[in-house]
Amino acid sequence: MQKFYVAKFGLVFLVFTWLSSCKTSQKLDAGFVSLFNGKDLSGWVGNKVSYRVEEGNIVIDPKGEGGGNLFTEKEYSNFIFRFEFQLTPGANNGLGIHAPLEGDVAYVGKELQILDNTAEKYANLKPYQYHGSVYGLIPAKRGFLKPVGEWNQQEVMIQGSKVKVVLNGTTIVDGDWQEASKDGTMDGHDHPGLRRNRGHIGFLGHGDVLRFRNIRIKEL
């Protein structure tokens, strides 16, 4: 009988702990809206050939078709965007923000790199080309990606011209693209997208296989 009560108490404790964690999770995610239902690409526009849904993930599998872009139907201005991604060896993609549906988002919008920093072919990139960097503008800290094949968690906060990128719990970018470009951009190119304060969010394919899940947003 004593063993029964101990076991029962243990079960009650486990249930209480689980419920508490659920409440905490709901509190942390208050105000966030899911952008991906895990079943299909409803709410997204763009290349729905290279991007597909597989086992609850958005998978980009170019198969020689070049990759292309997948954008949210809705446009956003200030927001917190959270997602998880899984790299394959040498993978290269991007997160477009304030983007139009046409043109090179790195210039007509802004692009945050999604990249396998450990790949030998990327050993000599410019600082603003590594993972998390605002392409051509603000370099990110390196060394915080999980090993290739593991899932990474990332949060991007946009408020006006300020951008903050948190990768697996570490802030790798905390900057202001207007301030960073006031004396010219790091890549020396014109970035008309710096004048945009609203647009689509998108994944920008460069011909490599990646997976995305748990995509959600909170407008500010």
N, C-alpha and C positions, 0 to 999 in steps of 0.2 A: 504493500500500500504506500509506503514511504517513497519507493522508487517511482510509483505512478504520479504522485504529487510533484516530485522533482521534475519528471519529464513534462508534466502538464505546465508547470511554472516556466520551464525552458521554452516550450512552444509559445506560450503567451508572451514571453519576453521577445522572442524572435519576431512575432507578429507585430508587437508594439514598435520594435525597432524599424521594421519595414515600413509601417505606416508613417512613422516619424520622418523617415528618409524621403518618402513620397511627398509629404507636406513640404519638406525643405526644398525638394526639387521643383515643386509647383510654385513655391514662393520665389525661387531664383529665376524661374522662367516666366514670371508674371508679365503679361503684356506682349509676349512673343507669339508670333503666328507661324505655323508651319508652311513652308513653300513647296514641300514635296510630300505627296501622299503615300509614297512607297509602292505605288501600283502602276502609275502611268505618268506622262509628262503634261498633265493638265496644269494650266497656269504658266506654261513655258512656251516660247516661240524660238524659231531658228532651225538649226540642223537636228532633225529628229531621225536621221538615218544613222549618223555616227554615234549619237547619244541615244541610249535606250535604257530601259529599266530591267534590272536582273537581280533577283533575290533581295528585293527591297532597296537596292542601290541604283543611283544613276551611274551608268558605265559609259565612258567614251571609248569606243573601239573603232578607230578610223578605217582599218583594213585597206590602206592605200588611198582613201578618199580625202585625206588632208586634214580631217578633224573638224574645223569650223567652230561656230559659236552657238551656245544655247543661252537664251536670255529669259528673264522674268517678263511676263506680259505687262506687269505694272511697273511704273517708274517710281523711284524713291529719291529722297533728298538727304535728310539726316536720319541715321539709323544705327542699330547694332545688329550685325549679321553674324550668325553662328553656323558653323558647318563642320563636318568631319570629312577627311579625305584620305585615300590610300594611294600611295605612289607605287609605280613599278620602276625597275631600274632605268635610269636616264630620262624619266618622264618630265615633260614640260607642258604646262598649262598656265592659265591665268585667271584671276578674278577681276572682271570688269565692273566698274562702278560709274554712275552718272553717264552711262553709255547711250549713244544713239544705236539704231539697229544696223547701220551701215558704216563702213570705214574701219580703220585700224584703231581699236579701242585704246591702245597705249598712248595715242596722240589725240584722238577726237573725244575721248573720255579720260579715264585713268585706269591703269592696269596694275594690280598687285600680283607679283609673280607667285606661281605654284610650281615648284621645281625640286628635283632630286639634287640637292647641293653636293652630294657625295660622288656623283658620276664623274669619271675621269675627263669626259669630253667637256665638262663645264668648269674645269679647274682654273681657267684663265679668264673668266667672265669679269665684266666691270662690277664694282660693288653694288650698283643699283639693279643688277640683273639676277641676284640670288633670291631664294625663297622669301616671300613676305615683303620685298622691296616694292616701293611705288616706282614703277619702271621709268628710268631716266631722271628721277627726281630725288628720291629718298632711299638710301640703302638700309637694309635690315640687319640686325645682329644675326650671326650664324651659330650653329651648334645646338639647336633646340628641336630639330626634326627627329622623330622616332626612326628606328631602322626601317629601310625600305620594305614594304609589305605590311607594316603595322599601321593601324589607324591613328591619324593625328586629329587633334581638336584645335580649331582656330576661331577667334572672335575678331571682327573688324568693326570699329566704331568710327563713324563719320559725323562730325559736327562742324558745319561751315567748311573751312579749309583745313581743319584739323583731322588727322587720321591716327588711330591707334590700332596696332595689330598685336594680339596676344596669341601665341602659339604654345599649346600644351602647358598653359599656365605661366609662361614667361613673356613679358612685353618685349617684342623685337623691333617695333616701330612706334615712335611717339613723336609726331612731327606736324608740320604745317606746310602744305605744298605751295602756298603763296609766298611764305617766308623763304622756303627753300629755293624758289625760282626767281626771287626778286633781282638777283644779279646774273641771271641766266640759268638755264637748266644744266644738270650734270652731264647729260648726253649731248648738249649743244644744239638740240632740235627744238623747233617750235611745238608747243603743246596747246593747241587751241581749246582742248577739253578742260583746261584749268579754269576756263571762264564758265563752264557749265556747273550748275549746282543741283541738277536733277537729271535722272535718266534711269535706264535699265541696269540691273545687276546680271552678270553673265559669267559663264565658264567659257574660257577662250582656248580652244584646242589647237595644239601644234603637232598633231600626228602621233600622239602617244596615248597608251592605255592608262586611264585613271578611274577611280571610283569615288563617288560622293554620297553622303547620307546625312540624316538629321539636320536638314537645312531649315533654318528658321530666322525670323527677323522681328525686330521691335523698332517701330518708327519713333523718332524723337521730336 
